[in-house]
Amino acid sequence: MTGSQHMTVNGVAIDDTFAEAFGMSGTALIITADSMKWAMISAQTMTGFGTSVIGCGAECGIDYEVPASETPDGRPGVRVLIFGFSPDAILPQLKNRVGQCVLTSPGSACYNGLESQQRLALSSGPRFFGDGWQIAKRFGGRRYWRVPVMDGEFTIEDTCGVTTDAVGGGNLLLLGRDRAGLLETAEAAVAAIAKVPDVITPFPGGIVRSGSKVGSKYAGAVASTNNAFCPTLRGTTKSELDPDTIAVLEIVIDGLTSKAVADAMRTGLKAVTDIGASKGVTRVSAGNYGGKLGQHHYHLKDFVA
Amino acid sequence: MSGLRLRLKSPPVGRLDLSCLQPVPLLGHSAHGVAHMPFGDGTLGDLFEISATGEADTLILAGTTANCDGIGDGLGAGIVIVEGDAGAYAARRMTGGRLDIRGSAGDYLSAGMKGGLVTVGGSAGDFAGGQLAGDKFGMAGGTIRVAGDIGERAGERMRRGTIVVKGKAGPAAGSRMAGGTIWAEGGFGAGPGPLMRRGTLIGPSAEHLLATFADCGMHDMVFLRLISRHLSATLGELAPRPLPARVRRYAGDMATIGKGELLLTN
């Protein structure tokens, strides 16, 4: 068996290792529409192509559905989270994503979803689509813009809160001997994590099959395949895999706070161990860089009940 | 701080400026101490019967009439309750706190106001939320709620904030308005919004529309939900009824930049 196993829970080995995560900046928006269907369409569109800051500029995802009674305009809504290296790096992503995906979505409106002293100019791009016909209204200390569009008006809050205490890169690595069962287990973990507020799992369906290492043999590539966890390379590289491992899936977690990321990892790990080895999962590990790069370390042993 | 109640011993025969009566610093003193504070040629005790109350941070002015001007002038914090009428310039340049006038208010109610909440149990005179002489703009924040009617030119040069009138707003409401919202549940008098540049007038009807307001049709606008919910949170049971799903929008005053609007709910 490869790696330093710490314990076994319900037939699944838990490595004595940790996930190494990084400080990030994050913001949250509430997107509303005439129906939950259209609020979700808008939210899914604006958070698309938001898996990794490396190639997408931001890491984005849907946090949760907001009932009509809790949104600013009393319509169904969706809370989305957006993470970047800094508030300045998030701002152009906000402008583009809200401008291209929320402003354009029928019946949509866009509001701040995070109370924070530090603010981002949420409306600084989309409001100018009004070409001079945009109207500002201030109610109760919050300023909104009304931008005339072809189905009426697009309403957007002037600013949104941003935190620099966010964390990106919390993760769980699921290793197994059955690819279909492994995926099923990972899906269950992602579904459990989705119930934790203030976190997202930004990759497709919340799951990554192409974990990366830093650097590459090719100039210009900042990341490349994590060969130590590629099962087809087991005989040709210094592998981290057990002989019966045929697939590895990773769940990456970003959160507005370190506690939210820890809660998500605990919840995800519990979902995996509750299913146990019955679906083919043999081992749970976590990705790190030796502890020298990321400020946040989440030890798996701390999350085992 | 415990509360104080100041009751006028007799109605004033002329104008009486009460702008100096503020919760801060009056509530920091005993009733006896306040009675000996200088006021005009005498003391407050010469004019008022003064007693302590159990209502924290609250100054109650009782027995006031329409001759009592400047009540709540520059109010920044605390609560002032007026058990009677208020004269002109009540809540002038108010920045915070709350002023409750159980009777009616005179002209220039909340002129130059920047924050806080003013409620009037009766009606209010002309230029409510309006512009003071020498000022560039009128009301710039806060909320006014009048249970009765308001007079002419409410919101003159108003820039921000909200005026809610349960009754009717007099002629030329929103005159030269630059922002903010006036919601008249009883409708508007003749010619709302003359030379209005920006801002929103909401009501069921207007006696006479200016020719320089352009009909933009019936619309369902998300911002109507925002203002209804905001006022519900701010005013509670005093809030106006939620707006209907669709309103008729008139843009104006097209004699200026035309970025204001009159929204008719009927």
Chai-1 contact restraints between the chains, C-beta under 6 A:
chainA,res_idxA,chainB,res_idxB,connection_type,confidence,min_distance_angstrom,max_distance_angstrom,comment,restraint_id
A,D73,B,V222,contact,1.0,0.0,6.0,A-B,restraint_1
A,D73,B,R225,contact,1.0,0.0,6.0,A-B,restraint_2
A,D73,B,L226,contact,1.0,0.0,6.0,A-B,restraint_3
A,G74,B,R225,contact,1.0,0.0,6.0,A-B,restraint_4
A,A109,B,V222,contact,1.0,0.0,6.0,A-B,restraint_5
A,K137,B,F223,contact,1.0,0.0,6.0,A-B,restraint_6
A,R138,B,R160,contact,1.0,0.0,6.0,A-B,restraint_7
A,F139,B,L226,contact,1.0,0.0,6.0,A-B,restraint_8
A,F139,B,H230,contact,1.0,0.0,6.0,A-B,restraint_9
A,G140,B,H230,contact,1.0,0.0,6.0,A-B,restraint_10
A,R146,B,F223,contact,1.0,0.0,6.0,A-B,restraint_11
A,G152,B,H219,contact,1.0,0.0,6.0,A-B,restraint_12
A,E153,B,M221,contact,1.0,0.0,6.0,A-B,restraint_13
A,T155,B,V222,contact,1.0,0.0,6.0,A-B,restraint_14
A,T155,B,F223,contact,1.0,0.0,6.0,A-B,restraint_15
